[in-house]
Amino acid sequence: MIAIRDPAIATGKQAEAESILRTFLSVTNQGMFPNRFSYYPNDEIEYNTIDATLWLLAALYEYYQKFKDEVLVQEAMPVLHDIIGWHIRGTRYNIHATPKGLLFGGVKGMQLT
């Protein structure tokens, strides 16, 4: 989500940016995006990133500022609410919002990006 901002959004490549955003919105699970996709059909998607999902908010904001695409933003709202809910309640790897609103997470033996 950090990388989409300059090569796709800032350079005006709306179709590419929209495709990337829609792809990631479609694979959100327990409030998280995959850290990587597998090339192999039977491999599981890895959900081990602590901040990538939250970068979606910045990317979607910049996408809207650039392209004024209200349709995509409205379609994303249920997923965004779900993401925020999971982060408040807690999701995998002890990722959760602290009482002060900071993001915290981690478990022994799991590297999170």
C-alpha positions as CSV (number, residue, x, y, z in Angstrom):
1,M,0.0,0.0,0.0
2,I,2.9,2.3,0.5
3,A,4.2,1.5,-3.0
4,I,1.0,2.2,-4.9
5,R,1.0,5.9,-4.1
6,D,3.7,7.1,-6.4
7,P,3.9,4.6,-9.3
8,A,0.1,4.4,-9.8
9,I,-1.7,7.3,-8.0
10,A,0.7,10.2,-8.3
11,T,1.4,9.4,-12.0
12,G,-2.3,9.3,-12.8
13,K,-2.6,5.6,-13.6
14,Q,-6.2,5.3,-12.3
15,A,-7.0,1.9,-13.8
16,E,-3.8,0.3,-12.3
17,A,-4.4,2.0,-8.9
18,E,-8.0,0.9,-8.8
19,S,-7.1,-2.7,-9.8
20,I,-4.5,-2.9,-7.0
21,L,-6.9,-1.4,-4.4
22,R,-9.8,-3.7,-5.4
23,T,-7.5,-6.8,-5.4
24,F,-6.3,-6.1,-1.8
25,L,-9.8,-5.1,-0.6
26,S,-11.1,-8.5,-1.9
27,V,-8.6,-10.5,0.1
28,T,-8.8,-8.8,3.4
29,N,-9.2,-11.3,6.2
30,Q,-9.6,-10.6,9.9
31,G,-8.8,-7.0,9.2
32,M,-5.5,-7.8,7.5
33,F,-4.0,-7.8,4.0
34,P,-1.7,-10.4,2.7
35,N,2.0,-9.7,3.0
36,R,2.6,-11.7,-0.1
37,F,0.7,-13.8,-2.6
38,S,2.0,-17.2,-3.6
39,Y,2.7,-18.2,-7.2
40,Y,1.7,-21.8,-6.3
41,P,-2.1,-22.6,-6.4
42,N,-2.1,-24.7,-3.1
43,D,0.0,-22.3,-1.0
44,E,-1.8,-20.2,1.6
45,I,-1.8,-16.4,1.5
46,E,0.4,-15.0,4.2
47,Y,-1.2,-12.5,6.5
48,N,1.8,-11.3,8.6
49,T,1.9,-7.6,8.2
50,I,1.1,-5.3,11.1
51,D,0.7,-2.0,9.2
52,A,0.0,-2.6,5.5
53,T,-3.7,-2.7,5.9
54,L,-3.7,0.7,7.6
55,W,-1.7,2.1,4.7
56,L,-4.8,1.5,2.7
57,L,-6.5,4.4,4.4
58,A,-3.7,6.8,3.1
59,A,-3.7,5.2,-0.4
60,L,-7.4,5.3,-0.7
61,Y,-7.5,9.0,0.4
62,E,-4.8,9.9,-2.1
63,Y,-6.6,7.9,-4.8
64,Y,-9.8,9.9,-4.1
65,Q,-8.0,13.2,-4.1
66,K,-6.4,12.4,-7.5
67,F,-9.3,10.8,-9.3
68,K,-12.5,11.8,-7.4
69,D,-13.8,8.2,-7.7
70,E,-16.6,8.1,-5.1
71,V,-17.8,4.7,-6.3
72,L,-14.7,2.9,-5.2
73,V,-14.5,4.7,-1.9
74,Q,-18.2,3.9,-1.2
75,E,-17.6,0.2,-2.1
76,A,-14.6,0.1,0.2
77,M,-16.4,1.5,3.2
78,P,-17.7,-1.9,4.6
79,V,-14.2,-3.3,4.3
80,L,-12.7,-0.3,6.0
81,H,-15.2,-0.6,8.9
82,D,-14.3,-4.3,9.2
83,I,-10.6,-3.5,9.2
84,I,-11.0,-0.9,12.0
85,G,-13.2,-3.2,14.0
86,W,-10.7,-6.0,13.8
87,H,-7.9,-3.7,14.9
88,I,-9.9,-2.5,17.9
89,R,-11.0,-6.0,18.9
90,G,-7.7,-7.6,18.0
91,T,-6.7,-9.9,15.2
92,R,-4.0,-12.4,14.6
93,Y,-0.6,-12.2,16.2
94,N,-1.9,-10.1,19.1
95,I,-2.4,-7.1,16.8
96,H,-4.7,-4.6,18.4
97,A,-5.2,-1.0,19.3
98,T,-4.1,-0.1,22.8
99,P,-6.4,2.0,25.1
100,K,-4.5,5.1,23.9
101,G,-5.2,4.2,20.3
102,L,-1.8,3.0,19.3
103,L,-1.3,-0.1,17.3
104,F,0.4,-3.0,19.1
105,G,1.2,-6.5,18.1
106,G,3.5,-9.4,18.0
107,V,4.0,-13.0,19.2
108,K,7.1,-15.0,19.9
109,G,8.4,-16.7,16.7
110,M,6.5,-14.6,14.2
111,Q,8.1,-11.8,12.2
112,L,5.6,-9.1,11.3
113,T,6.4,-6.5,8.7
